[in-house]
Amino acid sequence: MMIHTADALNFLRKLTIHRVWNAIKVWSSYWVTRLLRRPVQWGLPITISVEPTTACNLRCPECPSGLRSFTRPTGNLKKDFFRQIITELGDRLIYLIFYFQGEPYINPEFLNMVEHASKRGIYTITSTNGHFLNKANAQKTVASGLDRLIISVDGTTQEVYENYRKAGNLETVLQGARNVVAAKREMKASKPHIIFQFLVVRPNEHQIPEIYRLAEEIGIDEVRLKTAQVYDYEQGNPLIPLNERYSRYARQEDGTYRVKNQLLNHCWKLWHACVITWDGLVVPCCFDKDAQHQLGDLKRSSFAELWQGTAYQQFRMQLLQGRDQIDICTNCTEGCKVWEKA
């Protein structure tokens, strides 16, 4: 993988003794757990994903937000509640992802929250469909101190793009990217590091060379090819690429499909990270999109209490005993290549 020097140095500058020591404790407890086969958890997470909103302007298949299929409550993360989270965890977090479900820019307080985290010295990341990056928002994004901006561009022509990004407009997204590039130049800023994320599916896999050309033309810092998670994959799915290199699923001799990676009874994600929904529910990871496995509620307890609490420890033990018995784990790609090269 190519190292982008400016982005890497920016990331390293945010490391502190407290953050590094916490990361060492977390990493050590994960390997002690694997050795002892019982959950041991030291330190606090080195990263969290927070959900700015569940709302989205698009209708993407395979996405609960796009399909409007949530059974959990929907809404926007409140700025004051976010600040409480950062007050407790900010000194230990190495990076923070402003994304779970929904389109972050729909929350009017989103960039204010980014700015707050940035002032605490946390490396900040968000992922957007790019439809809200007008000139004003582009300038506010740069001014917020956001470190990494991931823009989903899943096609280089409107016809192909809207195969997955239903109700989306490719030219709006590309102009939004140009706006951020221009804002960085005007404000003489080195960040955010801008990434075009190209979700490789069957309708767009032939456009992989073109996305690199388009990114270079606009002035994007990096292109990342992401393999797609699909829900109904066993009997095949029209989104699974024909080129298996870009698929998380392998075709078997009988014509059915399986997840490429082995489902081993351990998971680094459960030890170093978690997801916090807009209303304060803590869930294990991004595969629990509908928050079915709630391990705590930050409206009722501190994070440290629930991180070491009974529900979390029981879930960790359940995973160690049989990951194939946990529904969100059966289609999980932990240990599988999510990012590919062209």
N, C-alpha and C positions, 0 to 999 in steps of 0.2 A: 504494500500500500504506500502511495506517495505521501511523504511528510510535507505538510504545508507550514513552512518555517514560522511565518508571522503568527499564525493561529496557534501553533505549538508553544511558542514562546509566551504568548498571551495566557495560555492555559497554565503553564508552569509558574508564571509570576503570581498566580492566585493561590498557590500552595502555601500553607503555613505549617508551623510545627504541630499545632493542634489537629489540623486536617490530616497530615501525614501519619501522625501517631494513631489517630482514630482508624485510618485505613489499614494500618498494620494490625491493629487489634481485630478488626472485622475479618481481614484475610486469614489471620491465624485461627480465629474461632471456626471459620469454615473448614479449614483443613483438620483441625482437632475433631470437629464433628464427623468428618468422613472417616477418620481413624477410629473413633470410639463408637460410631453408629448410633449416637444419641445427640440431640440438639444442644449445642453450646453456642451462645451468642454474646460476644464482647463488643463494646462500642456501639455507635449509632450508625445509621446508613450513611454511605459516602455520597449517595445521590438519591433524589426523589423525583417523581413526576407529579406535578400538580395539574389539575384540570381547570383551566380558566372558564370553560363553559361546556355544556353538552350540545349547544345549538350549532347548526351548520347550514350554510347556504346551498350545499350540493346534495346530490342523491346517489352517492357512490354505492354500488353493490358490495357486499361483504363487509359493510360498515354499519353498525347499529345506529349511529348518529344519522347517517345518510338515509337509512331505511326507516328511521323514526320508530325503532323497535325496542327501545328501552322499557324495562318494567320498573326501573328505579326512578326516583324523582329527578327532574331536570332543572337546570338553572345556571346562574353565573357565580363564580367565586367572588366573595367580597374582599375588598382591599384590607380591611382591618383584620379579618380572619387570617388572611395570608400573612400579614405582619406577625401575628401570634406564632404561626408555624416557623417563620424565619427567626424569631426571637429565641425559640427553643433549639432549632437545628442548625442555624446559619453558620456557627463557628466550626461545625464538623463537616458540612457539605462541601465536596469538591466541585460538583456541578449540579445544576438544577434544570430540569426539563419542563418547560411550560407547554405541556401537551399530554392529553390522554385521549379523550373523545371530543368532538366538536372543533370549531374553527376559532382559535384564540382571539383573533382581532374583533370578533363579535362582542366580546366583553369590553365595555368602554373603559374599564380600569386596568386593562391588560398591561399596557406599556408603563403605567405608573408602578405596577408590581414588579415589572422587569427592572425598572430604575432602582427600586428599593433593594432588590437582591443584588444588583450590580454594585451599589454603594457599600454593601456588606462584603464585597470582594469575592462573590460567588460567580463561577463561570456559568453563564446562562444560555440556554438553547430553546428555540421554539421551532415548530413545524407548521406551515401554513399552506392553504391551497392557493394563496397569492391573489385573491380577488379584491382585497382591501388595501393594497399597497399603492394608494394614490400618492401624489407628491407630498401632501401634508403628513400622511402616515409614514411615508418613507423617511422623511426628515425626523419625525418623532421616534422612529425605530432606531435610527443612528444615534440620536441624542440620548436615548434611554440607556445606552451602554450595552445593549444586547451583544453577546459574543458570537453566536452562531445562528444563522437564519436558514432553515431548510424549506425550500419551495418545491412543492410537488408539481412536476411537469411530466405527465405520463403519456405524451404524444407530441409530435412536432407538426401535425396538421390538425385542424379542428375536428375533422371526421374521426380520426383515430383517437384524439384526446378525449372526446365526449363518449367514446365507447365505455370508459371506466368513470371518468369525472362527469357524471350525469348532471346536466344543467350548468355546466361550466363553460367558460369562454377563454380559449387559449390566448388570444391576443391581449385580453385584460391581464392575464397572468404575466405574459412576457413584458408588457409595458410596466407592470408593477415591479418586475425585476430590474428593468432599466431605471426606474425611479430610484430604487435603493442604491444602485451602482452610482447614479448621478449624485445622490445625496451624500454618499461617502466622499466622493470627489470634491463636492462643494464645501463640505465641512472638514475636509482634510483628515478624515477618519480612516483608521485601518480595519475597523470592524463595524458591523458583523461580518464574519467569514460566511460568504453566501454559497449555498450548495443547491444545485438542481438535483432533486431526488426523482429518479425515473423508476417507477414500479413496473417491473417487467412482467407483462401478461401476453397471452397469445396475440391479441389484436395489435400490439405495438412493438413486438420484439424485433421486427424488421427495421425499426427506426432508431435502433441503438447508435449507429454511427452518426446519424443526423443530430441527436441530442447533444453530442460533444461539439459538433460544429456550431450549433445554435448558442450553446453556453459560451464558447470562445468569442463569438461575434458580439454578444451582449456584455461580456466582461465578468462572467461568473467565476468564482474562485475554484470551484470543484464540482464534478459530476459524480453522483453515486447511483449505481444500479442496485435496486432493492428487489429481492425475490418476494413473491406475493404469498400471503397466507390466505387460503380459501377454506370454507367450512365443509362443503360437500365434495370431498376429493376422492373417496374410495372408488367410485365408479367413473372417475374422470370428471373434468370440469372445463368448460370452454375458455376459462381464464388461464389454465395451466399452460405455460409455454411449450412449444414443440421441442425446443432446444433444452434438454434436461439440465444443462449447466445453469440455467436461470430459473430453475424450479426447486421448490422445497420438497417436491414429491417425486418418487421414482415409480415408473411403470413396471409392473411385475408380469411374469409370463402368462398369467391368466387374464391380463388386461386390466386388472384393478391397480390402484395406486396406494402407496404407503408413504409416510413421512420418512425422509432420508436418514435422519439421525436416529440413533438408538435411544430408547427411553430409559435412561439410567436413573437410579434412585438417589440423586443428589441434584442440587440446583444452586449455582452461585448467586443467581438473582435474588433468591429468598433471604440471603444473608447480607447483601450489600445495598439493597434498594427496595423501594416500595412505591405504590401509587396512592395519592391522596385525591379523592374526588372533590368536586366543587363544594359539597356540603360537609366535608370533613371525615368521610369514611376512609379507612385505611384498608387497602386490598393488596394481595401479594404481588401482582405484576400486571403488565398491560394486556395480558391474555384474558383477564377477568373483566371484560368490557362492561358487563351489566352489574358488576359489584355483587356477585353471588356469594363470594367468600369474604365476608366482612370480618376483619381481625381486630377492629376497634373503631371508636368514634372520637375524634379529637374535640368534639363539643362536650364530651363527658369525662375525658381523662387526658393526661399529658401524653406526649408521644413516647417518652421513656417508659412509662408504665405499661402501655400496650405492647411496645416492642419486646419487652421481657414478660409479657402477660401470658395467661393460660391459653388463650385462643391462638396466639402466635406459636407458642411452643408445641401445642397439639398439632397445628398444621405442619410445622417443620417435621415432627415425628411421623405424621401420616405420609409425608413425602419420602422420608427415609425408608419407610416400610413398604411402600408401593406407589410409585408415581403414576403408574398406569391406572390406579383407582381414583385419581382426581381428574374430573372432567376437563378442566382448563389445561391440564398437562398433556392430554392425549393428542392434541394438535399443536403442541408446543415445539418450537424449533430451537430450543436451548441446545447448543452443541452443533447446530446445523449452520451452514453458511447463509447468512441473511444478506450480506453485501457481496457483490460479484464485480469482477473487472470486465471490461469490454472484450 
